[in-house]
Amino acid sequence: MTTWVVAADSSRARILSCQTRKGHLEEVEALVRPESRLHGQDLQTDGPGRAFDSGGQGRHAMEPKVDVKQQEAVRFAKQVCDTLTSAHGQGRFSKLYIVAAPAFLGLLRDGLHAPVQQAIAGRVAKNMASHGLDEIRSHLPDFL
């Protein structure tokens, strides 16, 4: 029975595997989305549009309705969810622990399909994507 652990934030996800209930973690796969690390202004190709005031002669810049950094995080969460769904369908893991930054954990929770959601054994709302394997393991239960 293989257990997977996903340690993720909005730009990096590490998929780790544990073969025994008290075993050490081994990295299976790493997903990165460098666009998520860019500043919002670097993700947009041009400046905001301009509009006239409804009354009077003034003009002003229009703010975008959606934050581009948030859009990148949603895209990356979908990529991580698709990877987990595919792996679960192939029988590569039976239990899943998710260790993710709180906001990204919510995106993953919303994007996972029902079979993968049922495989989740635990969640840790902490950004550990760049930490060492032993430190990630220390935030998980003794027996996976």
N, CA, C and O atoms as CSV, one atom per row, in Angstrom:
chain,resi,resn,atom,element,x,y,z
A,1,MET,N,N,0.856,-1.179,0.000
A,1,MET,CA,C,0.000,0.000,0.000
A,1,MET,C,C,0.898,1.237,0.000
A,1,MET,O,O,1.587,1.511,0.982
A,2,THR,N,N,0.884,1.964,-1.082
A,2,THR,CA,C,1.732,3.137,-1.230
A,2,THR,C,C,0.981,4.386,-0.796
A,2,THR,O,O,-0.180,4.594,-1.149
A,3,THR,N,N,1.667,5.202,-0.028
A,3,THR,CA,C,1.117,6.480,0.413
A,3,THR,C,C,1.892,7.588,-0.268
A,3,THR,O,O,3.122,7.573,-0.309
A,4,TRP,N,N,1.158,8.545,-0.798
A,4,TRP,CA,C,1.789,9.721,-1.385
A,4,TRP,C,C,1.565,10.934,-0.504
A,4,TRP,O,O,0.547,11.055,0.178
A,5,VAL,N,N,2.546,11.831,-0.535
A,5,VAL,CA,C,2.464,13.105,0.159
A,5,VAL,C,C,2.741,14.180,-0.879
A,5,VAL,O,O,3.728,14.105,-1.612
A,6,VAL,N,N,1.878,15.172,-0.941
A,6,VAL,CA,C,2.090,16.300,-1.837
A,6,VAL,C,C,2.424,17.516,-0.983
A,6,VAL,O,O,1.623,17.941,-0.151
A,7,ALA,N,N,3.608,18.068,-1.196
A,7,ALA,CA,C,4.017,19.300,-0.522
A,7,ALA,C,C,4.015,20.386,-1.589
A,7,ALA,O,O,4.801,20.335,-2.535
A,8,ALA,N,N,3.120,21.379,-1.434
A,8,ALA,CA,C,2.925,22.319,-2.540
A,8,ALA,C,C,2.680,23.744,-2.071
A,8,ALA,O,O,2.227,23.995,-0.954
A,9,ASP,N,N,2.998,24.659,-2.965
A,9,ASP,CA,C,2.571,26.051,-2.873
A,9,ASP,C,C,2.155,26.472,-4.274
A,9,ASP,O,O,2.020,25.619,-5.151
A,10,SER,N,N,1.951,27.738,-4.505
A,10,SER,CA,C,1.392,28.177,-5.791
A,10,SER,C,C,2.359,28.071,-6.966
A,10,SER,O,O,1.957,28.293,-8.108
A,11,SER,N,N,3.624,27.737,-6.712
A,11,SER,CA,C,4.570,27.646,-7.823
A,11,SER,C,C,5.352,26.337,-7.869
A,11,SER,O,O,6.081,26.083,-8.829
A,12,ARG,N,N,5.207,25.509,-6.845
A,12,ARG,CA,C,5.994,24.282,-6.787
A,12,ARG,C,C,5.209,23.200,-6.063
A,12,ARG,O,O,4.581,23.460,-5.037
A,13,ALA,N,N,5.247,21.988,-6.599
A,13,ALA,CA,C,4.623,20.844,-5.933
A,13,ALA,C,C,5.579,19.671,-5.997
A,13,ALA,O,O,6.079,19.311,-7.062
A,14,ARG,N,N,5.820,19.088,-4.852
A,14,ARG,CA,C,6.672,17.901,-4.774
A,14,ARG,C,C,5.790,16.720,-4.401
A,14,ARG,O,O,5.067,16.762,-3.406
A,15,ILE,N,N,5.856,15.680,-5.199
A,15,ILE,CA,C,5.097,14.469,-4.917
A,15,ILE,C,C,6.065,13.468,-4.318
A,15,ILE,O,O,7.056,13.082,-4.938
A,16,LEU,N,N,5.755,13.060,-3.100
A,16,LEU,CA,C,6.625,12.181,-2.334
A,16,LEU,C,C,5.919,10.859,-2.088
A,16,LEU,O,O,4.690,10.802,-2.046
A,17,SER,N,N,6.687,9.812,-1.927
A,17,SER,CA,C,6.124,8.489,-1.724
A,17,SER,C,C,6.694,7.870,-0.460
A,17,SER,O,O,7.847,8.104,-0.098
A,18,CYS,N,N,5.866,7.077,0.203
A,18,CYS,CA,C,6.282,6.340,1.384
A,18,CYS,C,C,5.764,4.910,1.224
A,18,CYS,O,O,4.557,4.691,1.124
A,19,GLN,N,N,6.670,3.949,1.200
A,19,GLN,CA,C,6.291,2.561,0.938
A,19,GLN,C,C,5.775,1.834,2.175
A,19,GLN,O,O,4.948,0.930,2.060
A,20,THR,N,N,6.253,2.219,3.355
A,20,THR,CA,C,5.813,1.578,4.593
A,20,THR,C,C,5.171,2.629,5.488
A,20,THR,O,O,5.379,3.826,5.290
A,21,ARG,N,N,4.405,2.196,6.455
A,21,ARG,CA,C,3.659,3.126,7.306
A,21,ARG,C,C,4.556,4.058,8.115
A,21,ARG,O,O,4.148,5.176,8.431
A,22,LYS,N,N,5.759,3.627,8.455
A,22,LYS,CA,C,6.668,4.460,9.236
A,22,LYS,C,C,7.937,4.795,8.448
A,22,LYS,O,O,8.941,5.216,9.022
A,23,GLY,N,N,7.879,4.606,7.148
A,23,GLY,CA,C,9.053,4.768,6.299
A,23,GLY,C,C,9.429,6.216,6.019
A,23,GLY,O,O,8.751,7.160,6.425
A,24,HIS,N,N,10.519,6.339,5.321
A,24,HIS,CA,C,11.024,7.650,4.904
A,24,HIS,C,C,10.371,8.042,3.584
A,24,HIS,O,O,9.906,7.196,2.821
A,25,LEU,N,N,10.351,9.332,3.340
A,25,LEU,CA,C,9.781,9.849,2.102
A,25,LEU,C,C,10.823,9.853,0.994
A,25,LEU,O,O,12.003,10.110,1.231
A,26,GLU,N,N,10.368,9.564,-0.215
A,26,GLU,CA,C,11.206,9.641,-1.407
A,26,GLU,C,C,10.470,10.478,-2.441
A,26,GLU,O,O,9.259,10.340,-2.614
A,27,GLU,N,N,11.202,11.343,-3.126
A,27,GLU,CA,C,10.570,12.197,-4.135
A,27,GLU,C,C,10.278,11.394,-5.400
A,27,GLU,O,O,11.162,10.746,-5.961
A,28,VAL,N,N,9.025,11.451,-5.836
A,28,VAL,CA,C,8.584,10.746,-7.038
A,28,VAL,C,C,8.594,11.674,-8.240
A,28,VAL,O,O,9.021,11.302,-9.333
A,29,GLU,N,N,8.114,12.886,-8.015
A,29,GLU,CA,C,7.947,13.830,-9.115
A,29,GLU,C,C,7.941,15.243,-8.562
A,29,GLU,O,O,7.552,15.474,-7.417
A,30,ALA,N,N,8.371,16.177,-9.379
A,30,ALA,CA,C,8.325,17.593,-9.005
A,30,ALA,C,C,7.656,18.369,-10.135
A,30,ALA,O,O,8.013,18.219,-11.304
A,31,LEU,N,N,6.696,19.188,-9.774
A,31,LEU,CA,C,6.018,20.051,-10.739
A,31,LEU,C,C,6.355,21.491,-10.373
A,31,LEU,O,O,6.320,21.862,-9.200
A,32,VAL,N,N,6.676,22.289,-11.364
A,32,VAL,CA,C,6.973,23.697,-11.117
A,32,VAL,C,C,6.220,24.569,-12.111
A,32,VAL,O,O,5.994,24.185,-13.258
A,33,ARG,N,N,5.851,25.717,-11.655
A,33,ARG,CA,C,5.210,26.722,-12.507
A,33,ARG,C,C,5.897,28.053,-12.210
A,33,ARG,O,O,5.449,28.800,-11.340
A,34,PRO,N,N,6.987,28.356,-12.930
A,34,PRO,CA,C,7.755,29.565,-12.645
A,34,PRO,C,C,6.955,30.852,-12.831
A,34,PRO,O,O,7.285,31.878,-12.235
A,35,GLU,N,N,5.903,30.804,-13.656
A,35,GLU,CA,C,5.094,32.003,-13.868
A,35,GLU,C,C,4.472,32.487,-12.558
A,35,GLU,O,O,4.243,33.684,-12.381
A,36,SER,N,N,4.204,31.569,-11.654
A,36,SER,CA,C,3.567,31.936,-10.390
A,36,SER,C,C,4.487,32.746,-9.490
A,36,SER,O,O,4.022,33.407,-8.561
A,37,ARG,N,N,5.773,32.702,-9.753
A,37,ARG,CA,C,6.730,33.468,-8.951
A,37,ARG,C,C,6.892,34.908,-9.443
A,37,ARG,O,O,7.451,35.747,-8.737
A,38,LEU,N,N,6.410,35.190,-10.638
A,38,LEU,CA,C,6.550,36.531,-11.201
A,38,LEU,C,C,5.612,37.512,-10.501
A,38,LEU,O,O,4.610,37.121,-9.903
A,39,HIS,N,N,5.957,38.772,-10.589
A,39,HIS,CA,C,5.073,39.826,-10.094
A,39,HIS,C,C,3.884,39.948,-11.040
A,39,HIS,O,O,3.989,39.635,-12.226
A,40,GLY,N,N,2.764,40.400,-10.513
A,40,GLY,CA,C,1.559,40.550,-11.327
A,40,GLY,C,C,1.785,41.397,-12.563
A,40,GLY,O,O,1.265,41.084,-13.634
A,41,GLN,N,N,2.554,42.466,-12.428
A,41,GLN,CA,C,2.803,43.355,-13.566
A,41,GLN,C,C,3.643,42.672,-14.646
A,41,GLN,O,O,3.574,43.049,-15.816
A,42,ASP,N,N,4.439,41.665,-14.255
A,42,ASP,CA,C,5.237,40.949,-15.242
A,42,ASP,C,C,4.419,39.904,-15.996
A,42,ASP,O,O,4.828,39.443,-17.062
A,43,LEU,N,N,3.276,39.533,-15.452
A,43,LEU,CA,C,2.417,38.541,-16.098
A,43,LEU,C,C,1.484,39.166,-17.129
A,43,LEU,O,O,1.003,38.480,-18.030
A,44,GLN,N,N,1.229,40.456,-17.000
A,44,GLN,CA,C,0.335,41.139,-17.932
A,44,GLN,C,C,1.136,41.663,-19.107
A,44,GLN,O,O,2.266,42.125,-18.949
A,45,THR,N,N,0.540,41.588,-20.286
A,45,THR,CA,C,1.256,42.002,-21.490
A,45,THR,C,C,1.152,43.492,-21.773
A,45,THR,O,O,2.009,44.052,-22.457
A,46,ASP,N,N,0.116,44.141,-21.258
A,46,ASP,CA,C,-0.015,45.568,-21.512
A,46,ASP,C,C,-0.646,46.243,-20.305
A,46,ASP,O,O,-1.029,45.587,-19.336
A,47,GLY,N,N,-0.747,47.540,-20.378
A,47,GLY,CA,C,-1.315,48.309,-19.279
A,47,GLY,C,C,-2.825,48.186,-19.223
A,47,GLY,O,O,-3.452,47.636,-20.128
A,48,PRO,N,N,-3.394,48.698,-18.163
A,48,PRO,CA,C,-4.848,48.633,-18.036
A,48,PRO,C,C,-5.525,49.527,-19.075
A,48,PRO,O,O,-4.956,50.523,-19.521
A,49,GLY,N,N,-6.737,49.156,-19.448
A,49,GLY,CA,C,-7.500,49.968,-20.393
A,49,GLY,C,C,-7.925,51.285,-19.770
A,49,GLY,O,O,-7.793,51.477,-18.562
A,50,ARG,N,N,-8.433,52.186,-20.586
A,50,ARG,CA,C,-8.875,53.496,-20.106
A,50,ARG,C,C,-10.356,53.625,-20.390
A,50,ARG,O,O,-10.861,53.083,-21.373
A,51,ALA,N,N,-11.049,54.346,-19.523
A,51,ALA,CA,C,-12.488,54.536,-19.701
A,51,ALA,C,C,-12.854,55.966,-19.320
A,51,ALA,O,O,-12.177,56.605,-18.515
A,52,PHE,N,N,-13.924,56.447,-19.909
A,52,PHE,CA,C,-14.448,57.758,-19.545
A,52,PHE,C,C,-15.339,57.612,-18.317
A,52,PHE,O,O,-15.982,56.580,-18.126
A,53,ASP,N,N,-15.373,58.640,-17.496
A,53,ASP,CA,C,-16.316,58.673,-16.381
A,53,ASP,C,C,-17.730,58.728,-16.933
A,53,ASP,O,O,-17.960,59.221,-18.037
A,54,SER,N,N,-18.667,58.221,-16.157
A,54,SER,CA,C,-20.054,58.216,-16.619
A,54,SER,C,C,-20.630,59.629,-16.691
A,54,SER,O,O,-21.529,59.899,-17.486
A,55,GLY,N,N,-20.125,60.495,-15.886
A,55,GLY,CA,C,-20.569,61.890,-15.957
A,55,GLY,C,C,-19.358,62.798,-15.925
A,55,GLY,O,O,-18.522,62.658,-15.032
A,56,GLY,N,N,-19.234,63.699,-16.836
A,56,GLY,CA,C,-18.096,64.609,-16.833
A,56,GLY,C,C,-17.077,64.254,-17.892
A,56,GLY,O,O,-17.305,63.407,-18.756
A,57,GLN,N,N,-15.944,64.931,-17.799
A,57,GLN,CA,C,-14.918,64.810,-18.832
A,57,GLN,C,C,-13.754,63.906,-18.442
A,57,GLN,O,O,-12.831,63.736,-19.239
A,58,GLY,N,N,-13.761,63.322,-17.248
A,58,GLY,CA,C,-12.599,62.567,-16.766
A,58,GLY,C,C,-12.419,61.210,-17.411
A,58,GLY,O,O,-13.366,60.586,-17.889
A,59,ARG,N,N,-11.171,60.775,-17.410
A,59,ARG,CA,C,-10.815,59.422,-17.859
A,59,ARG,C,C,-9.993,58.779,-16.753
A,59,ARG,O,O,-9.317,59.471,-15.992
A,60,HIS,N,N,-10.052,57.481,-16.667
A,60,HIS,CA,C,-9.274,56.784,-15.645
A,60,HIS,C,C,-8.909,55.384,-16.132
A,60,HIS,O,O,-9.531,54.836,-17.043
A,61,ALA,N,N,-7.885,54.827,-15.498
A,61,ALA,CA,C,-7.479,53.460,-15.836
A,61,ALA,C,C,-8.448,52.479,-15.203
A,61,ALA,O,O,-8.948,52.701,-14.100
A,62,MET,N,N,-8.705,51.400,-15.910
A,62,MET,CA,C,-9.605,50.365,-15.400
A,62,MET,C,C,-8.775,49.277,-14.724
A,62,MET,O,O,-7.751,48.849,-15.257
A,63,GLU,N,N,-9.210,48.843,-13.574
A,63,GLU,CA,C,-8.539,47.766,-12.859
A,63,GLU,C,C,-9.014,46.421,-13.411
A,63,GLU,O,O,-10.192,46.269,-13.734
A,64,PRO,N,N,-8.113,45.447,-13.520
A,64,PRO,CA,C,-8.564,44.124,-13.962
A,64,PRO,C,C,-9.469,43.496,-12.894
A,64,PRO,O,O,-9.270,43.708,-11.698
A,65,LYS,N,N,-10.460,42.726,-13.340
A,65,LYS,CA,C,-11.403,42.115,-12.411
A,65,LYS,C,C,-10.816,40.906,-11.702
A,65,LYS,O,O,-11.245,40.558,-10.602
A,66,VAL,N,N,-9.835,40.265,-12.328
A,66,VAL,CA,C,-9.245,39.062,-11.761
A,66,VAL,C,C,-7.746,39.286,-11.584
A,66,VAL,O,O,-7.073,39.796,-12.480
A,67,ASP,N,N,-7.238,38.902,-10.429
A,67,ASP,CA,C,-5.817,39.012,-10.137
A,67,ASP,C,C,-5.060,37.964,-10.956
A,67,ASP,O,O,-5.378,36.777,-10.885
A,68,VAL,N,N,-4.066,38.392,-11.727
A,68,VAL,CA,C,-3.346,37.469,-12.598
A,68,VAL,C,C,-2.528,36.455,-11.797
A,68,VAL,O,O,-2.360,35.320,-12.242
A,69,LYS,N,N,-2.025,36.834,-10.646
A,69,LYS,CA,C,-1.295,35.880,-9.801
A,69,LYS,C,C,-2.232,34.784,-9.313
A,69,LYS,O,O,-1.846,33.618,-9.237
A,70,GLN,N,N,-3.462,35.158,-8.983
A,70,GLN,CA,C,-4.444,34.172,-8.545
A,70,GLN,C,C,-4.791,33.230,-9.694
A,70,GLN,O,O,-4.970,32.030,-9.485
A,71,GLN,N,N,-4.884,33.770,-10.901
A,71,GLN,CA,C,-5.154,32.939,-12.080
A,71,GLN,C,C,-4.055,31.899,-12.280
A,71,GLN,O,O,-4.336,30.742,-12.592
A,72,GLU,N,N,-2.809,32.315,-12.100
A,72,GLU,CA,C,-1.686,31.382,-12.238
A,72,GLU,C,C,-1.753,30.296,-11.169
A,72,GLU,O,O,-1.478,29.131,-11.459
A,73,ALA,N,N,-2.110,30.654,-9.948
A,73,ALA,CA,C,-2.236,29.671,-8.868
A,73,ALA,C,C,-3.346,28.667,-9.181
A,73,ALA,O,O,-3.193,27.473,-8.924
A,74,VAL,N,N,-4.455,29.145,-9.732
A,74,VAL,CA,C,-5.562,28.255,-10.100
A,74,VAL,C,C,-5.126,27.299,-11.207
A,74,VAL,O,O,-5.453,26.113,-11.167
A,75,ARG,N,N,-4.393,27.806,-12.188
A,75,ARG,CA,C,-3.909,26.950,-13.283
A,75,ARG,C,C,-2.969,25.865,-12.748
A,75,ARG,O,O,-3.046,24.704,-13.150
A,76,PHE,N,N,-2.085,26.269,-11.840
A,76,PHE,CA,C,-1.141,25.300,-11.291
A,76,PHE,C,C,-1.864,24.277,-10.415
A,76,PHE,O,O,-1.529,23.093,-10.450
A,77,ALA,N,N,-2.837,24.712,-9.641
A,77,ALA,CA,C,-3.618,23.773,-8.826
A,77,ALA,C,C,-4.310,22.748,-9.720
A,77,ALA,O,O,-4.375,21.568,-9.376
A,78,LYS,N,N,-4.820,23.189,-10.852
A,78,LYS,CA,C,-5.466,22.256,-11.792
A,78,LYS,C,C,-4.455,21.244,-12.324
A,78,LYS,O,O,-4.773,20.062,-12.460
A,79,GLN,N,N,-3.245,21.696,-12.624
A,79,GLN,CA,C,-2.198,20.795,-13.108
A,79,GLN,C,C,-1.869,19.744,-12.040
A,79,GLN,O,O,-1.738,18.560,-12.353
A,80,VAL,N,N,-1.737,20.171,-10.796
A,80,VAL,CA,C,-1.441,19.239,-9.701
A,80,VAL,C,C,-2.600,18.253,-9.526
A,80,VAL,O,O,-2.375,17.053,-9.370
A,81,CYS,N,N,-3.825,18.751,-9.552
A,81,CYS,CA,C,-5.002,17.886,-9.406
A,81,CYS,C,C,-5.090,16.872,-10.541
A,81,CYS,O,O,-5.413,15.708,-10.306
A,82,ASP,N,N,-4.804,17.301,-11.773
A,82,ASP,CA,C,-4.829,16.388,-12.917
A,82,ASP,C,C,-3.770,15.290,-12.765
A,82,ASP,O,O,-4.023,14.129,-13.088
A,83,THR,N,N,-2.592,15.663,-12.275
A,83,THR,CA,C,-1.524,14.692,-12.056
A,83,THR,C,C,-1.947,13.663,-11.009
A,83,THR,O,O,-1.741,12.464,-11.194
A,84,LEU,N,N,-2.541,14.135,-9.908
A,84,LEU,CA,C,-2.984,13.226,-8.848
A,84,LEU,C,C,-4.121,12.329,-9.320
A,84,LEU,O,O,-4.148,11.143,-8.991
A,85,THR,N,N,-5.047,12.872,-10.078
A,85,THR,CA,C,-6.168,12.075,-10.592
A,85,THR,C,C,-5.666,10.972,-11.503
A,85,THR,O,O,-6.115,9.830,-11.402
A,86,SER,N,N,-4.744,11.297,-12.385
A,86,SER,CA,C,-4.183,10.313,-13.298
A,86,SER,C,C,-3.441,9.215,-12.528
A,86,SER,O,O,-3.624,8.029,-12.802
A,87,ALA,N,N,-2.611,9.610,-11.573
A,87,ALA,CA,C,-1.838,8.629,-10.794
A,87,ALA,C,C,-2.748,7.737,-9.958
A,87,ALA,O,O,-2.501,6.537,-9.838
A,88,HIS,N,N,-3.797,8.315,-9.382
A,88,HIS,CA,C,-4.728,7.519,-8.584
A,88,HIS,C,C,-5.466,6.527,-9.481
A,88,HIS,O,O,-5.684,5.381,-9.086
A,89,GLY,N,N,-5.846,6.948,-10.666
A,89,GLY,CA,C,-6.507,6.063,-11.617
A,89,GLY,C,C,-5.623,4.902,-12.057
A,89,GLY,O,O,-6.117,3.822,-12.380
A,90,GLN,N,N,-4.307,5.135,-12.065
A,90,GLN,CA,C,-3.349,4.086,-12.426
A,90,GLN,C,C,-2.983,3.211,-11.234
A,90,GLN,O,O,-2.218,2.258,-11.381
A,91,GLY,N,N,-3.517,3.521,-10.058
A,91,GLY,CA,C,-3.234,2.737,-8.859
A,91,GLY,C,C,-1.854,2.979,-8.273
A,91,GLY,O,O,-1.310,2.107,-7.596
A,92,ARG,N,N,-1.276,4.151,-8.523
A,92,ARG,CA,C,0.073,4.437,-8.027
A,92,ARG,C,C,0.100,4.778,-6.547
A,92,ARG,O,O,1.158,4.701,-5.922
A,93,PHE,N,N,-1.040,5.155,-5.967
A,93,PHE,CA,C,-1.121,5.388,-4.524
A,93,PHE,C,C,-2.520,5.052,-4.044
A,93,PHE,O,O,-3.490,5.096,-4.801
A,94,SER,N,N,-2.597,4.712,-2.756
A,94,SER,CA,C,-3.907,4.406,-2.172
A,94,SER,C,C,-4.291,5.414,-1.098
A,94,SER,O,O,-5.476,5.621,-0.837
A,95,LYS,N,N,-3.291,6.046,-0.470
A,95,LYS,CA,C,-3.547,7.088,0.530
A,95,LYS,C,C,-2.771,8.331,0.148
A,95,LYS,O,O,-1.698,8.251,-0.451
A,96,LEU,N,N,-3.328,9.489,0.504
A,96,LEU,CA,C,-2.724,10.763,0.139
A,96,LEU,C,C,-2.753,11.717,1.319
A,96,LEU,O,O,-3.769,11.854,2.000
A,97,TYR,N,N,-1.629,12.372,1.553
A,97,TYR,CA,C,-1.539,13.465,2.512
A,97,TYR,C,C,-1.170,14.708,1.719
A,97,TYR,O,O,-0.325,14.659,0.825
A,98,ILE,N,N,-1.806,15.817,2.051
A,98,ILE,CA,C,-1.517,17.077,1.370
A,98,ILE,C,C,-0.960,18.067,2.380
A,98,ILE,O,O,-1.594,18.368,3.392
A,99,VAL,N,N,0.230,18.565,2.090
A,99,VAL,CA,C,0.878,19.589,2.903
A,99,VAL,C,C,1.034,20.791,1.980
A,99,VAL,O,O,1.859,20.775,1.067
A,100,ALA,N,N,0.237,21.836,2.222
A,100,ALA,CA,C,0.249,22.961,1.282
A,100,ALA,C,C,-0.008,24.273,2.003
A,100,ALA,O,O,-0.601,24.312,3.081
A,101,ALA,N,N,0.451,25.336,1.380
A,101,ALA,CA,C,0.151,26.674,1.874
A,101,ALA,C,C,-1.371,26.809,1.973
A,101,ALA,O,O,-2.082,26.318,1.096
A,102,PRO,N,N,-1.881,27.457,3.010
A,102,PRO,CA,C,-3.329,27.475,3.247
A,102,PRO,C,C,-4.182,27.875,2.040
A,102,PRO,O,O,-5.170,27.204,1.743
A,103,ALA,N,N,-3.827,28.939,1.350
A,103,ALA,CA,C,-4.632,29.363,0.196
A,103,ALA,C,C,-4.577,28.324,-0.917
A,103,ALA,O,O,-5.585,28.056,-1.570
A,104,PHE,N,N,-3.404,27.741,-1.135
A,104,PHE,CA,C,-3.262,26.741,-2.191
A,104,PHE,C,C,-3.952,25.439,-1.807
A,104,PHE,O,O,-4.460,24.728,-2.674
A,105,LEU,N,N,-3.974,25.124,-0.525
A,105,LEU,CA,C,-4.692,23.939,-0.051
A,105,LEU,C,C,-6.165,24.028,-0.418
A,105,LEU,O,O,-6.768,23.029,-0.810
A,106,GLY,N,N,-6.746,25.209,-0.294
A,106,GLY,CA,C,-8.139,25.408,-0.683
A,106,GLY,C,C,-8.355,25.189,-2.166
A,106,GLY,O,O,-9.360,24.600,-2.564
A,107,LEU,N,N,-7.430,25.653,-2.991
A,107,LEU,CA,C,-7.536,25.444,-4.437
A,107,LEU,C,C,-7.456,23.957,-4.781
A,107,LEU,O,O,-8.192,23.469,-5.639
A,108,LEU,N,N,-6.558,23.246,-4.105
A,108,LEU,CA,C,-6.445,21.808,-4.350
A,108,LEU,C,C,-7.709,21.079,-3.896
A,108,LEU,O,O,-8.210,20.197,-4.593
A,109,ARG,N,N,-8.208,21.447,-2.748
A,109,ARG,CA,C,-9.420,20.809,-2.217
A,109,ARG,C,C,-10.580,20.986,-3.193
A,109,ARG,O,O,-11.355,20.056,-3.416
A,110,ASP,N,N,-10.697,22.166,-3.768
A,110,ASP,CA,C,-11.781,22.442,-4.716
A,110,ASP,C,C,-11.595,21.706,-6.041
A,110,ASP,O,O,-12.578,21.397,-6.714
A,111,GLY,N,N,-10.353,21.423,-6.426
A,111,GLY,CA,C,-10.094,20.859,-7.742
A,111,GLY,C,C,-9.974,19.350,-7.818
A,111,GLY,O,O,-9.975,18.788,-8.913
A,112,LEU,N,N,-9.871,18.680,-6.672
A,112,LEU,CA,C,-9.685,17.228,-6.698
A,112,LEU,C,C,-10.996,16.501,-6.961
A,112,LEU,O,O,-12.046,16.878,-6.442
A,113,HIS,N,N,-10.919,15.464,-7.766
A,113,HIS,CA,C,-12.093,14.639,-8.065
A,113,HIS,C,C,-12.435,13.764,-6.861
A,113,HIS,O,O,-11.589,13.530,-5.998
A,114,ALA,N,N,-13.658,13.289,-6.809
A,114,ALA,CA,C,-14.172,12.533,-5.660
A,114,ALA,C,C,-13.306,11.316,-5.295
A,114,ALA,O,O,-13.032,11.127,-4.110
A,115,PRO,N,N,-12.862,10.487,-6.240
A,115,PRO,CA,C,-12.046,9.329,-5.847
A,115,PRO,C,C,-10.741,9.727,-5.144
A,115,PRO,O,O,-10.309,9.064,-4.202
A,116,VAL,N,N,-10.126,10.807,-5.610
A,116,VAL,CA,C,-8.887,11.272,-4.985
A,116,VAL,C,C,-9.203,11.883,-3.620
A,116,VAL,O,O,-8.447,11.693,-2.667
A,117,GLN,N,N,-10.310,12.610,-3.518
A,117,GLN,CA,C,-10.710,13.187,-2.229
A,117,GLN,C,C,-10.901,12.094,-1.188
A,117,GLN,O,O,-10.549,12.276,-0.022
A,118,GLN,N,N,-11.456,10.959,-1.602
A,118,GLN,CA,C,-11.683,9.854,-0.667
A,118,GLN,C,C,-10.374,9.208,-0.230
A,118,GLN,O,O,-10.321,8.581,0.827
A,119,ALA,N,N,-9.323,9.351,-1.024
A,119,ALA,CA,C,-8.015,8.782,-0.672
A,119,ALA,C,C,-7.237,9.664,0.295
A,119,ALA,O,O,-6.221,9.231,0.838
A,120,ILE,N,N,-7.695,10.899,0.522
A,120,ILE,CA,C,-6.976,11.819,1.404
A,120,ILE,C,C,-7.085,11.346,2.847
A,120,ILE,O,O,-8.180,11.207,3.392
A,121,ALA,N,N,-5.926,11.102,3.454
A,121,ALA,CA,C,-5.867,10.653,4.847
A,121,ALA,C,C,-5.596,11.815,5.793
A,121,ALA,O,O,-5.853,11.705,6.992
A,122,GLY,N,N,-5.083,12.924,5.275
A,122,GLY,CA,C,-4.808,14.069,6.126
A,122,GLY,C,C,-4.349,15.274,5.327
A,122,GLY,O,O,-3.853,15.164,4.206
A,123,ARG,N,N,-4.538,16.442,5.960
A,123,ARG,CA,C,-4.120,17.711,5.344
A,123,ARG,C,C,-3.359,18.520,6.385
A,123,ARG,O,O,-3.706,18.519,7.566
A,124,VAL,N,N,-2.319,19.208,5.930
A,124,VAL,CA,C,-1.557,20.105,6.794
A,124,VAL,C,C,-1.490,21.445,6.074
A,124,VAL,O,O,-0.932,21.540,4.981
A,125,ALA,N,N,-2.060,22.481,6.687
A,125,ALA,CA,C,-2.076,23.816,6.078
A,125,ALA,C,C,-0.791,24.555,6.452
A,125,ALA,O,O,-0.780,25.421,7.327
A,126,LYS,N,N,0.285,24.188,5.762
A,126,LYS,CA,C,1.588,24.791,6.025
A,126,LYS,C,C,2.406,24.733,4.744
A,126,LYS,O,O,2.390,23.723,4.040
A,127,ASN,N,N,3.113,25.799,4.441
A,127,ASN,CA,C,3.931,25.844,3.233
A,127,ASN,C,C,5.259,25.145,3.497
A,127,ASN,O,O,6.158,25.713,4.117
A,128,MET,N,N,5.375,23.910,3.020
A,128,MET,CA,C,6.577,23.105,3.235
A,128,MET,C,C,7.212,22.669,1.912
A,128,MET,O,O,8.083,21.800,1.910
A,129,ALA,N,N,6.798,23.246,0.809
A,129,ALA,CA,C,7.254,22.801,-0.511
A,129,ALA,C,C,8.768,22.888,-0.680
A,129,ALA,O,O,9.345,22.075,-1.402
A,130,SER,N,N,9.414,23.831,-0.047
A,130,SER,CA,C,10.858,23.994,-0.223
A,130,SER,C,C,11.662,23.404,0.934
A,130,SER,O,O,12.884,23.554,0.964
A,131,HIS,N,N,11.010,22.742,1.882
A,131,HIS,CA,C,11.701,22.164,3.032
A,131,HIS,C,C,12.236,20.767,2.704
A,131,HIS,O,O,11.856,20.158,1.704
A,132,GLY,N,N,13.111,20.285,3.554
A,132,GLY,CA,C,13.688,18.957,3.385
A,132,GLY,C,C,12.672,17.859,3.672
A,132,GLY,O,O,11.652,18.088,4.322
A,133,LEU,N,N,12.972,16.668,3.176
A,133,LEU,CA,C,12.059,15.541,3.327
A,133,LEU,C,C,11.834,15.172,4.792
A,133,LEU,O,O,10.715,14.841,5.183
A,134,ASP,N,N,12.881,15.225,5.593
A,134,ASP,CA,C,12.736,14.886,7.016
A,134,ASP,C,C,11.841,15.890,7.734
A,134,ASP,O,O,11.050,15.514,8.599
A,135,GLU,N,N,11.965,17.155,7.379
A,135,GLU,CA,C,11.119,18.168,8.021
A,135,GLU,C,C,9.657,18.013,7.598
A,135,GLU,O,O,8.753,18.171,8.418
A,136,ILE,N,N,9.425,17.705,6.328
A,136,ILE,CA,C,8.049,17.456,5.879
A,136,ILE,C,C,7.473,16.249,6.617
A,136,ILE,O,O,6.328,16.270,7.069
A,137,ARG,N,N,8.282,15.203,6.731
A,137,ARG,CA,C,7.839,13.970,7.416
A,137,ARG,C,C,7.488,14.251,8.875
A,137,ARG,O,O,6.576,13.630,9.422
A,138,SER,N,N,8.201,15.178,9.509
A,138,SER,CA,C,7.957,15.475,10.930
A,138,SER,C,C,6.601,16.126,11.160
A,138,SER,O,O,6.113,16.117,12.290
A,139,HIS,N,N,5.976,16.688,10.134
A,139,HIS,CA,C,4.655,17.309,10.257
A,139,HIS,C,C,3.520,16.334,9.937
A,139,HIS,O,O,2.348,16.710,9.962
A,140,LEU,N,N,3.868,15.101,9.642
A,140,LEU,CA,C,2.880,14.084,9.323
A,140,LEU,C,C,2.745,13.108,10.493
A,140,LEU,O,O,3.622,13.061,11.357
A,141,PRO,N,N,1.674,12.339,10.534
A,141,PRO,CA,C,1.522,11.356,11.617
A,141,PRO,C,C,2.675,10.337,11.603
A,141,PRO,O,O,3.287,10.093,10.564
A,142,ASP,N,N,2.955,9.755,12.764
A,142,ASP,CA,C,4.022,8.752,12.854
A,142,ASP,C,C,3.759,7.570,11.942
A,142,ASP,O,O,4.672,7.059,11.293
A,143,PHE,N,N,2.511,7.138,11.895
A,143,PHE,CA,C,2.151,6.002,11.053
A,143,PHE,C,C,1.283,6.498,9.907
A,143,PHE,O,O,0.139,6.909,10.104
A,144,LEU,N,N,1.845,6.452,8.712
A,144,LEU,CA,C,1.090,6.863,7.533
A,144,LEU,C,C,0.230,5.705,7.143
A,144,LEU,O,O,-0.515,5.791,6.167
